[in-house]
Amino acid sequence: MSIVTIMPSGKTIDVATGATLLDAIRAAEVEFPQACGGKTGCSSCHIFVQEGRKGLSKIAREENDKLDTIVGVGAKSRLACQATVLGTETIKIELLSFASGF
């Protein structure tokens, strides 16, 4: 289990290993856009990982290709539908206030 804090709401939730950050956001009942339903078909679930990046899966080629199409992407960028929790890290993510390019 990892602890995920979702900003700007500040909600904190325990997340099982193997769950995606999108699963965590849904479980925390935080309103968040997701145009493709978590299939890497869009970029609406673009987030910033502020802490705990080592506790997440590595960026796969498909996710990286999609991130390359988004304006404003940085080193902390991930797609919530593709970032999988690996273990017992404390993770802090920041949700964007807009859908980013779907």
Secondary structure, DSSP 8 states (H G I E B T S, - for coil): -EEEEEETTTEEEEE-TT-BHHHHHHHTT-----TTSSSSSSSTTEEEEEE-GGGB----HHHHHHHTTSTT--TTEEETTT-BB-SS-EEEEEE-SS----
